[in-house]
Amino acid sequence: MTIKLHCFGESGHSYKAALALQFSGLEWEPVFVDFFNGQTRSPEYRAEVNEMGEAPVMIDGDVKLSQSGVIQQYISDKTGKHGGTSPEEKLEVLRWVLWDNHKLSSMAGMTRFLMNFIPEDKRPQEVIAFNQGRLKSAYQVLDNHLKGRDWIVGDGLTNADMTCCGYLYHPEPFGFDRADWPNIDRWLGNVSALPGWKAPYDLMPGNPSDRA
């Protein structure tokens, strides 16, 4: 049975789940969520797809899950891949998933949205500057951790990598320049060199050019 992932290309959180499926070897297909025309805020979406009004949502037969970290863990449990190879590694992967969702992706997603997806005259410059300051601290933590490492945890790709890279491949500006963070840059190159890797707008439907 083909797994369905309700997602859209602009969503970094959707990209985390899509990457996990892409690298899992499981059969899956994306289902476009029309976020920018309000689909996730509709009563139908909340009643039938996700009561939280968010994407991604993964449906595998009778299993329906939201939240990218939960979807990644489900895929790891199903395949035995990317979740860590020992109890210690599994906890370390979880530590980075939780850190990313709080410190990195939450700030990156909001900052990117404010800088690119609302009218220019409504962009709160003080909020953007504050968020970018917090993001710089997060980038520093990640860059320091990756010094001398090819992967965030262990000797290969894990959910820790796929969660932390979620927003960092998107082309829109939000205060992240790979050239400023050499260890992050090298690590992102490691991920994108893996067989099957695709950039967000190539892996999922939905692109800002669709609304241009």
C-alpha positions in Angstrom: 0.0 0.0 0.0 1.3 3.4 -1.0 1.9 5.8 1.9 0.4 9.3 1.3 2.0 12.4 2.7 -0.2 15.5 2.8 2.4 18.3 2.2 3.4 21.3 0.2 6.8 22.4 -1.1 7.2 25.6 0.9 6.9 23.7 4.2 10.1 22.8 5.8 8.3 20.5 8.2 6.7 18.7 5.3 10.2 18.4 3.8 11.5 16.6 6.9 8.8 13.9 6.6 9.2 13.7 2.8 12.9 13.2 3.1 12.4 10.5 5.7 10.0 8.7 3.3 12.3 9.3 0.3 15.3 7.7 2.1 13.3 4.9 3.7 12.7 2.8 0.6 9.0 2.8 1.2 6.5 3.5 -1.5 4.9 6.9 -1.0 3.3 9.8 -2.8 2.7 13.4 -2.0 -0.8 14.9 -1.7 -0.8 18.6 -2.3 -2.0 20.8 0.6 -3.1 24.3 -0.6 -1.9 26.1 2.4 -1.7 29.5 0.9 -5.3 29.4 -0.1 -6.4 28.4 3.3 -6.9 24.7 3.0 -5.4 23.8 6.4 -7.7 26.4 8.1 -10.9 25.0 6.6 -13.3 23.0 8.7 -13.1 20.1 6.2 -9.3 19.8 6.6 -9.5 19.9 10.4 -12.3 17.4 10.5 -10.9 15.0 7.9 -7.1 15.4 7.8 -5.7 17.1 10.9 -7.5 18.7 13.8 -4.4 20.8 14.4 -4.8 22.5 11.0 -1.2 21.7 10.0 0.9 19.8 7.5 2.5 17.4 7.1 0.1 14.5 7.7 1.1 10.9 6.8 -1.5 8.3 6.1 -0.4 4.6 6.0 -3.5 2.4 5.8 -5.3 2.9 9.0 -2.5 4.9 10.6 -2.7 8.7 10.4 0.0 10.9 11.9 0.9 14.5 12.1 4.0 16.3 13.3 7.2 15.7 11.4 9.2 14.2 14.2 6.4 11.7 14.9 6.2 10.7 11.3 10.0 10.3 11.1 9.9 8.0 14.2 7.1 5.9 12.7 9.1 5.4 9.5 12.1 4.4 11.5 10.0 2.0 13.6 8.6 0.5 10.4 11.9 0.2 8.5 14.6 0.0 11.2 16.4 2.9 9.5 17.6 6.3 10.6 16.5 6.1 14.2 19.9 5.3 15.8 21.6 1.9 16.2 21.8 1.8 20.0 19.7 3.0 22.9 22.1 5.8 23.4 22.0 6.9 19.8 18.2 6.7 19.8 18.0 9.1 22.7 20.6 11.4 21.0 18.6 11.4 17.8 15.5 12.4 19.8 17.4 15.1 21.6 18.3 16.8 18.3 14.8 16.4 16.9 13.4 18.2 20.0 16.2 20.8 19.8 15.5 21.5 16.2 11.8 21.9 16.6 12.3 24.4 19.4 15.4 26.3 18.5 16.0 25.9 14.8 13.0 25.1 12.7 10.5 27.1 14.7 12.6 30.2 14.2 13.6 29.5 10.6 10.1 28.7 9.5 8.6 31.8 11.1 11.4 34.1 9.9 11.2 32.8 6.3 7.5 33.2 6.3 7.6 36.8 7.5 10.4 37.7 5.1 8.9 36.1 2.0 5.2 35.2 2.2 3.4 38.2 3.5 3.2 41.7 1.8 6.4 43.7 2.2 4.7 46.6 4.0 3.4 44.2 6.7 6.8 42.5 7.5 7.7 43.2 11.2 11.3 44.2 10.9 12.0 44.2 14.7 10.5 40.7 15.0 12.6 39.5 12.0 15.8 40.9 13.5 15.1 39.3 16.9 14.4 36.0 15.3 17.5 36.2 13.2 19.6 36.8 16.3 18.1 33.6 17.8 18.7 31.7 14.6 22.4 32.8 14.6 22.8 31.2 18.0 21.2 28.0 16.7 23.4 27.9 13.7 26.4 28.3 15.9 25.3 25.3 18.1 24.9 23.1 15.0 28.1 24.3 13.3 30.1 23.6 16.4 28.6 20.2 16.9 29.4 19.2 13.3 33.1 20.1 13.5 34.9 16.9 12.7 31.6 15.1 12.1 29.9 14.0 8.9 26.5 13.4 10.6 24.8 14.8 13.6 24.5 11.4 15.4 26.6 8.3 14.6 28.2 7.3 11.4 25.3 7.9 8.9 22.1 9.7 8.2 19.5 9.7 11.0 16.3 11.6 11.8 18.5 14.2 13.5 20.0 15.2 10.1 16.6 15.1 8.4 14.9 17.3 11.0 17.7 19.9 11.3 18.1 20.3 7.5 14.4 20.9 6.9 14.5 24.6 6.2 18.2 25.0 5.2 17.7 23.9 1.6 15.0 26.3 0.8 16.2 29.1 -1.5 14.2 32.1 0.0 16.3 34.4 2.2 15.7 34.2 6.0 19.2 35.0 7.4 21.0 31.8 6.6 24.0 31.7 4.2 25.8 28.4 4.0 29.1 30.1 3.3 29.0 31.5 6.8 28.8 28.1 8.5 31.5 25.8 6.9 30.6 22.7 9.0 26.9 23.1 8.2 27.7 23.6 4.6 29.8 20.4 4.4 27.1 18.4 6.2 24.3 19.7 3.9 26.5 18.5 1.1 26.7 15.1 2.6 22.9 14.9 2.8 22.3 16.1 -0.7 24.9 13.7 -2.1 22.8 10.7 -0.9 21.0 8.7 -3.6 17.4 9.8 -4.0 17.9 13.2 -2.4 15.8 16.0 -3.9 15.4 19.6 -3.0 12.1 20.7 -1.4 10.4 22.0 -4.6 11.5 18.9 -6.5 10.3 16.5 -3.9 6.9 18.0 -3.1 4.2 19.9 -5.0 3.8 23.6 -4.3 6.2 26.4 -5.3 6.1 30.2 -4.9 6.2 30.4 -8.7 2.8 28.8 -8.8 1.4 32.0 -7.2 3.5 34.5 -9.1 
